[in-house]
Amino acid sequence: PSSVSTYCIDGTNGNACTLPFGPLCVLAQTSGMTHSDGYVGVYVDSGNGYVLVSDPSRKYEKNQVVVDRCYTNLLSVKVVNTNRNAWIGDIQVSKDYGATYSAMKCDNCGGTTSSASPIFVDGDNTAPSSVSTYCIDGTNGNACTLPFGPLCVLAQTSGMTHSDGYVGVYVDSGNGYVLVSDPSRKYEKNQVVVDRCYTNLLSVKVVNTNRNAWIGDIQVSK
């Protein structure tokens, strides 16, 4: 109908529509504050284990970009400094091709917050009281993890007239698409179709093989 702005039709002939999540872009940048220049090793796990994406032997200057890369899949970022010259910077992630960024959260950092914007990374085992998030003792092998996720998918029938209907929702969390709704069930107005969280989320796919249309919202949250 002309009243809908986005549609996925012709499901009886096998047409399905894909809703990819990503790419996800990681930006690590040295702060502009005093004494922020230093050394940092940044590792990214995009599904096949951690890969080093910075040069830990290089001194990064104030405001210098350390990492600016996008990934189809992003599980986690890890940081460590094996040098006694601390690095202070921001580690952020974008879900809209780099248009906007938000701070990543650190799982095992010290400090009063978990935000990695900014984060203090040092090889020594002490951190100044002025920093709110820190990852220290890198010379003894301590590294800090910044996981991305879990990611939660919510599919819910709209409350508008004639929105109730049938829909098949599939989720690819890294091992191909898996059906997570009941395509033979008629979902009523405002009814939740899918509400699940995943450590990893690549894409969602929808199809309706019934001639009774479904109208709803498919959203993702972190």
VMD Tcl script that draws the C-alpha trace (Angstrom):
set ca {
  {0.00 0.00 0.00}
  {1.07 3.61 -0.60}
  {0.90 4.30 3.14}
  {4.03 2.24 3.93}
  {7.51 3.67 3.46}
  {9.47 0.38 3.52}
  {8.20 -2.95 2.25}
  {9.32 -6.51 1.55}
  {6.90 -8.23 -0.83}
  {6.53 -11.24 -3.14}
  {7.36 -13.72 -0.36}
  {5.16 -16.41 -1.93}
  {7.67 -16.43 -4.81}
  {10.62 -16.79 -2.45}
  {11.61 -13.13 -2.12}
  {13.20 -12.30 1.24}
  {14.73 -9.02 2.43}
  {18.03 -8.62 4.26}
  {18.74 -6.20 7.08}
  {22.53 -6.25 7.57}
  {24.03 -4.97 10.80}
  {27.22 -3.06 10.07}
  {29.79 -2.42 8.99}
  {31.10 -1.35 12.38}
  {33.94 1.17 12.45}
  {36.54 1.40 15.21}
  {38.26 4.71 15.87}
  {41.13 4.97 18.35}
  {42.65 8.43 18.62}
  {45.14 10.04 20.96}
  {43.71 12.74 23.17}
  {44.75 16.37 22.82}
  {45.35 16.80 26.55}
  {48.79 17.27 28.12}
  {50.96 14.14 28.32}
  {48.48 12.08 26.30}
  {51.05 11.05 23.67}
  {52.45 7.57 24.19}
  {52.36 3.93 23.17}
  {49.41 1.59 22.73}
  {48.71 -1.77 21.17}
  {45.20 -2.12 19.77}
  {43.86 -5.54 18.80}
  {40.55 -6.27 17.07}
  {38.59 -9.52 17.05}
  {36.35 -9.53 13.99}
  {35.45 -13.20 14.33}
  {38.76 -15.01 13.95}
  {40.59 -14.01 17.12}
  {42.50 -10.88 17.99}
  {44.61 -9.19 15.31}
  {47.04 -6.36 16.06}
  {45.98 -3.23 14.15}
  {48.28 -0.58 15.64}
  {52.06 -0.33 16.06}
  {52.82 -0.81 19.79}
  {56.43 0.31 19.25}
  {55.35 3.67 17.83}
  {54.81 6.76 19.94}
  {51.47 8.26 18.98}
  {51.35 12.04 19.22}
  {48.52 14.18 20.57}
  {45.35 14.04 18.44}
  {46.90 11.36 16.20}
  {44.62 8.63 14.84}
  {45.85 5.20 15.96}
  {43.16 3.04 14.31}
  {40.39 3.92 11.88}
  {38.97 0.71 10.37}
  {35.59 -0.77 9.56}
  {34.53 -4.40 9.93}
  {31.59 -6.45 8.71}
  {31.76 -8.22 12.05}
  {33.10 -6.88 15.34}
  {33.29 -8.90 18.53}
  {35.80 -7.07 20.68}
  {38.74 -4.67 20.96}
  {41.71 -5.21 23.28}
  {44.31 -2.67 24.40}
  {47.68 -2.96 26.12}
  {50.75 -0.80 26.64}
  {54.04 -2.61 27.27}
  {55.89 0.71 27.46}
  {56.16 2.91 30.54}
  {55.15 5.97 28.52}
  {51.40 6.11 29.00}
  {48.88 6.74 26.20}
  {45.60 8.58 26.72}
  {42.95 8.54 24.04}
  {39.45 7.69 22.93}
  {38.32 4.31 21.61}
  {34.94 4.55 19.94}
  {32.70 2.59 17.60}
  {30.35 3.71 14.83}
  {27.29 1.84 13.57}
  {26.55 4.30 10.74}
  {29.63 4.17 8.52}
  {31.53 6.67 10.65}
  {28.88 9.41 10.71}
  {28.61 9.26 14.51}
  {30.63 7.51 17.20}
  {30.00 6.32 20.75}
  {32.46 5.28 23.42}
  {33.29 1.60 23.79}
  {33.03 0.08 27.25}
  {35.87 -1.69 29.02}
  {35.21 -4.98 30.82}
  {38.24 -5.16 33.10}
  {39.58 -1.62 33.38}
  {40.13 0.21 36.61}
  {38.65 3.56 37.51}
  {35.30 5.07 38.28}
  {33.74 4.40 34.85}
  {33.97 1.81 32.08}
  {33.94 4.32 29.23}
  {36.93 4.15 26.90}
  {36.52 7.79 25.93}
  {38.97 8.71 27.32}
  {41.04 5.76 28.52}
  {44.52 5.79 30.11}
  {46.75 2.88 29.01}
  {50.16 2.36 30.62}
  {52.83 -0.23 31.24}
  {53.25 0.84 34.85}
  {50.93 -0.37 37.59}
  {49.73 3.02 38.76}
  {47.30 5.52 37.29}
  {46.85 9.21 38.11}
  {43.77 10.16 40.10}
  {42.69 12.47 37.27}
  {41.75 9.59 34.90}
  {38.33 7.92 35.16}
  {39.13 4.75 33.15}
  {42.53 3.09 33.05}
  {44.28 -0.05 31.81}
  {47.64 -0.43 33.52}
  {50.43 -2.93 34.29}
  {50.96 -3.75 30.61}
  {54.64 -4.58 31.18}
  {53.40 -7.56 33.19}
  {51.07 -8.68 30.41}
  {47.85 -7.06 31.57}
  {45.50 -6.18 28.71}
  {41.98 -4.78 28.80}
  {38.99 -5.93 26.79}
  {36.33 -3.74 25.19}
  {33.60 -6.09 23.93}
  {31.04 -4.97 21.40}
  {27.71 -6.43 22.35}
  {25.64 -8.27 23.17}
  {23.27 -7.04 20.48}
  {19.55 -7.53 20.91}
  {17.02 -7.90 18.10}
  {13.44 -6.81 18.71}
  {10.75 -7.49 16.11}
  {7.28 -6.36 17.12}
  {3.97 -6.06 15.29}
  {2.73 -2.52 14.84}
  {-0.40 -1.26 16.56}
  {-1.86 0.23 13.40}
  {-4.93 -1.14 11.61}
  {-4.39 -4.35 9.62}
  {-0.82 -4.78 10.91}
  {-1.44 -8.29 12.26}
  {-0.16 -11.02 9.99}
  {2.58 -13.54 9.28}
  {6.35 -13.10 9.19}
  {9.43 -15.28 9.16}
  {12.42 -13.71 10.90}
  {15.89 -15.20 10.45}
  {19.06 -14.15 12.29}
  {22.66 -14.71 11.20}
  {24.85 -14.57 14.30}
  {27.90 -15.95 12.55}
  {26.85 -19.42 11.41}
  {24.29 -18.63 8.73}
  {20.63 -17.72 9.01}
  {18.51 -19.40 11.70}
  {14.72 -19.08 11.85}
  {13.72 -17.40 15.13}
  {9.99 -16.77 14.59}
  {7.06 -18.98 13.60}
  {6.14 -18.10 10.00}
  {2.92 -20.15 10.28}
  {1.66 -18.11 13.22}
  {-0.45 -14.99 12.87}
  {1.08 -12.28 15.04}
  {-1.45 -9.89 16.53}
  {-1.16 -6.12 16.86}
  {1.59 -4.99 19.27}
  {2.74 -8.59 19.73}
  {6.46 -9.27 20.12}
  {7.70 -11.60 17.39}
  {11.39 -11.80 18.36}
  {13.26 -10.50 21.41}
  {16.69 -12.12 21.54}
  {20.26 -11.07 22.26}
  {23.42 -12.24 20.52}
  {27.13 -11.96 21.24}
  {27.58 -11.56 17.52}
  {25.10 -10.21 14.97}
  {25.69 -10.07 11.24}
  {22.26 -9.75 9.70}
  {18.50 -10.25 9.96}
  {16.32 -11.54 7.13}
  {12.53 -11.35 6.80}
  {10.01 -13.06 4.53}
  {6.27 -13.64 4.46}
  {5.07 -16.64 2.46}
  {1.46 -15.90 3.41}
  {-0.82 -13.45 1.63}
  {-1.82 -11.87 4.95}
  {0.68 -9.02 5.36}
  {2.56 -8.22 8.56}
  {3.54 -4.67 9.53}
  {5.93 -4.06 12.36}
  {9.22 -2.69 13.63}
  {12.57 -4.50 13.55}
  {15.15 -2.86 15.76}
  {18.51 -3.59 17.32}
  {19.93 -2.40 20.61}
  {23.25 -2.74 22.35}
}
mol new
graphics top color blue
foreach p $ca { graphics top sphere $p radius 0.5 }
foreach p [lrange $ca 0 end-1] q [lrange $ca 1 end] { graphics top cylinder $p $q radius 0.2 }
display resetview
